[in-house]
Structures are given as C-alpha cells and as structure tokens.
Amino acid sequence: MVRLRGVVALLGRFPALAGVDIDIDAREIVLVQGPNGAGKSTLLRVCAGLLRVESGTAEVLGHDLSVDRAAVRRSVGLLGHDTALYDDLTVLENLQFWAAASRVAPESVLPALDRLGVASRLHDVSVARLSAGQRRRVALAGVVVRRPSLWLLDEPHAGLDQSGRDLVDQLVVDAAHAGATVVMASHELDRTGDLATRHITVAGGTITADHQMTRPDSGCDDAS
C-alpha cells in the first residue's frame, strides 16, 4: 500500500521529512506518534500525493509519486486539520461533490451521513453554519463516502464529543476489516494506541521506532 525509501519532503526550505523509509501493508492500522513538528502531518500529506517528494522514492497504491501524484488521490481519503469542506455549500452538496470526484454512486451519500450521526435536519444547512464537531463529522462522512483504499487521518478524534470519538474508533476498525489500510497521526495515545496494529514514532523528520502490535479483536462486521 505504501513504500517509501529515503523520502525527503520540504515545507518551504525546511526538510519536514528527512529520509523516511517505511512499508505499510493492506489492513494495517498504523499509529504515527511524535512531538509537534516531528513530521507526522507531512508524512500523511506525502502519502496523499499533496506534497512533492524532493528526493527518494515513494510508491502509494502502486503509483510512483514522482511521476504522478494526482493518480493516488481518488483512492485515498485524507482527514486533515482543515476539513476540506466548502463553507458555501450545504452538507449534502459537499458529500455529493466528493462522491462525484471519487466516481462513487450518489446513493452512497445518505448512508455515509447516517453512519456519522449527521442529522437529516443538517443536510441542507451550509457548512459555514455548523459547529466544529458537526463539521468534523461531515468531513469524516466525506472520507466514508469515498470508500478509500488508504485512510489518512490526522488527529481524527479532535473536536468530537464522546459518541463521535467512539464512531471514529469503529470506523477505523471496520475499514481495516474491509481490506483498507489506516494511517493515523495522533497525540491521544491512550485511545489510538489500543486501535493500532503498529506504532511508528517520528522525530526530526525521521522514523525512530516501529513496533508491531497485536490486532484487537473488535468482533465487528466489515464496513458497508
């Protein structure tokens, strides 16, 4: 799913990644941990094809990112600090846009919103009028509707209440059981640590530790 060798990526002139080597396989749930500024978000953005690789080789979902970074975007679902929602569009219009961009049937939109507990009364409300928690749920529904092979989640529990945080946990496990790979950056190690099958530590733009964990048995069904 992901193969990086000696990857260097810059933010401005600063090497946010300074020679990263990693292989990530299907169905893994990978926790990326480390201090602020370590390169966690940069790693996710490189895997999403949003940030250029300055040197080294990067292959994601079989695509060489040095040749075509855009090729991976239809099969990747990225949830960043910015929700990537259009404020002037309604909740429903935002998800319809993402479904069309990912070539997913429009019938997938309402089930995705239901899955994230987004009330029907909000469907025709512009995103600009939503609370931070509601926006986060809609953004997560946007990932679900795209049915990505690779989920890239940056602080996925941020801004959510307890029920929303529980939903995220279930989504992560269900996605892996359905055959997807999940890579999430988080400081909430007490929560995400139990979900992950692998813990990676990033510091100074390099991977300093990589540990396989035992996959938790959730007993849940595959994602629909």
C-alpha positions in Angstrom: 0.0 0.0 0.0 2.8 2.4 0.9 6.5 2.1 0.1 8.9 5.0 0.9 12.6 4.9 0.5 14.8 7.8 1.6 12.0 10.3 1.2 12.8 13.9 1.8 9.9 16.5 1.7 10.2 20.2 2.3 8.0 22.8 3.9 9.3 25.9 2.4 13.1 25.2 2.7 12.8 23.1 5.8 13.1 19.3 5.5 9.9 18.2 7.3 10.8 14.6 6.2 14.5 13.9 6.2 15.0 10.4 4.8 12.0 8.2 5.6 11.9 4.5 4.9 8.7 2.6 5.5 6.5 -0.2 4.1 2.8 -0.4 5.0 0.6 -3.3 4.0 -3.1 -3.8 3.5 -5.4 -4.0 6.5 -2.8 -2.4 8.9 -3.9 0.2 11.4 -0.8 2.4 11.8 -0.5 5.0 14.6 2.1 7.7 13.8 3.2 9.4 17.0 5.7 12.0 17.9 6.0 15.6 19.2 4.6 18.6 17.4 6.7 19.4 14.3 8.1 15.9 14.1 6.8 15.4 10.5 3.6 13.4 11.2 1.2 15.5 9.2 3.8 15.9 6.4 4.1 12.1 6.2 0.3 11.9 5.7 0.3 14.6 3.0 3.1 12.9 1.1 1.1 9.6 1.1 -1.9 11.5 -0.1 0.0 12.9 -3.1 -0.4 16.5 -1.8 3.3 17.3 -1.1 6.1 16.8 -3.5 8.9 14.3 -2.8 12.2 16.2 -3.2 14.3 13.1 -3.2 14.0 9.4 -2.6 11.2 7.1 -4.0 7.6 7.0 -2.9 5.0 4.5 -4.2 1.5 4.6 -2.9 -1.2 2.1 -4.1 1.2 1.1 -6.9 1.7 4.7 -8.1 5.1 6.4 -8.4 4.5 9.8 -6.7 7.5 11.3 -8.5 5.7 10.6 -11.8 2.0 11.3 -11.0 0.9 12.4 -7.5 -2.7 13.0 -8.6 -3.2 9.4 -9.5 -3.5 8.3 -5.9 -6.0 10.9 -4.8 -9.1 9.1 -5.9 -8.2 6.1 -3.8 -7.0 8.0 -0.7 -9.2 9.6 2.0 -7.4 12.3 3.9 -8.8 13.9 7.0 -6.5 16.8 8.0 -6.7 19.6 10.5 -8.5 21.5 7.7 -11.8 19.6 7.0 -11.5 20.4 3.2 -15.2 21.3 3.2 -16.7 24.1 1.1 -18.3 26.6 3.5 -20.7 28.0 1.0 -22.1 24.5 0.1 -24.6 22.6 2.1 -23.7 19.4 3.9 -25.4 17.3 1.2 -23.7 19.3 -1.6 -20.3 18.8 -0.1 -20.7 15.0 0.1 -22.3 14.9 -3.4 -19.2 16.7 -4.7 -16.8 14.2 -3.0 -18.9 11.2 -4.3 -18.7 12.6 -7.9 -15.0 13.4 -7.6 -14.3 9.8 -6.4 -16.7 8.3 -9.0 -18.8 6.8 -6.3 -22.6 6.3 -6.7 -24.6 9.2 -5.3 -26.7 6.7 -3.4 -23.7 6.4 -1.0 -24.1 9.9 0.4 -27.0 9.5 2.7 -25.7 6.2 4.3 -22.4 7.9 5.0 -24.0 10.8 6.7 -26.2 8.4 8.7 -23.1 6.4 9.7 -21.6 9.6 11.2 -24.7 10.6 13.0 -25.3 13.7 10.9 -29.0 14.6 11.5 -31.2 15.0 8.4 -32.1 18.5 9.5 -28.5 19.5 8.8 -28.4 18.1 5.2 -29.5 21.4 3.7 -27.5 23.6 6.1 -24.4 25.4 4.8 -21.2 24.1 6.3 -20.3 27.6 7.4 -23.2 27.4 9.9 -22.1 24.1 11.5 -20.4 23.7 14.9 -16.8 22.4 14.9 -18.0 19.0 16.0 -20.6 18.8 13.2 -18.1 19.9 10.6 -15.7 17.1 11.8 -18.5 14.5 11.4 -19.3 15.7 7.9 -15.6 15.6 7.0 -15.4 12.1 8.2 -18.6 11.2 6.3 -16.7 12.6 3.2 -14.0 10.1 3.8 -16.5 7.2 4.2 -18.4 8.1 1.1 -15.2 7.9 -1.0 -14.5 4.3 0.2 -10.8 4.8 0.1 -8.2 2.0 0.0 -5.9 4.2 2.2 -7.3 6.2 5.1 -5.0 9.0 6.3 -6.4 10.6 9.5 -4.7 13.5 11.2 -5.9 13.8 14.9 -9.2 12.1 13.9 -10.8 12.5 17.3 -10.2 16.3 17.5 -13.4 18.4 18.1 -15.7 15.4 18.6 -17.8 14.5 21.6 -17.7 11.0 23.2 -20.2 9.5 20.8 -18.3 10.9 17.8 -15.0 9.6 19.2 -16.5 6.2 19.6 -17.7 6.3 16.0 -14.2 7.1 14.8 -12.8 4.1 16.6 -15.4 1.8 15.0 -14.8 3.3 11.5 -11.1 2.6 11.8 -11.5 -1.0 12.8 -14.3 -1.6 10.2 -12.2 -0.1 7.4 -9.3 -2.4 8.2 -11.6 -5.4 8.4 -13.0 -4.4 4.9 -9.4 -4.5 3.5 -8.4 -0.9 3.7 -5.3 0.5 5.3 -5.5 3.2 8.0 -2.6 5.5 8.9 -3.5 8.0 11.7 -1.4 10.6 13.4 -2.4 11.3 17.0 -1.3 12.6 20.3 -4.1 10.6 22.1 -2.1 7.5 22.6 -4.3 6.1 25.4 -7.1 5.9 22.8 -5.5 5.3 19.4 -2.8 3.1 20.8 -5.3 0.3 21.5 -6.7 0.6 18.0 -3.5 0.4 16.2 -1.8 -2.8 15.0 1.5 -0.9 14.6 3.1 2.1 16.3 5.5 4.3 14.5 7.4 7.1 16.2 8.5 10.1 14.1 11.1 12.7 15.4 13.0 15.2 13.4 11.5 14.1 10.2 12.7 10.5 10.5 11.3 7.3 11.9 12.9 6.5 15.2 10.8 3.5 16.2 8.5 1.0 14.6 6.7 -1.7 16.6 4.1 -4.3 15.5 1.2 -4.7 18.0 -1.4 -7.4 18.4 -4.6 -6.6 16.4 -7.5 -6.1 18.7 -10.5 -8.4 18.2 -13.4 -6.0 17.7 -15.9 -8.6 16.6 -17.4 -6.1 14.2 -18.6 -6.7 10.7 -17.0 -5.3 7.5 -17.8 -1.7 6.6 -20.7 -1.4 4.2 
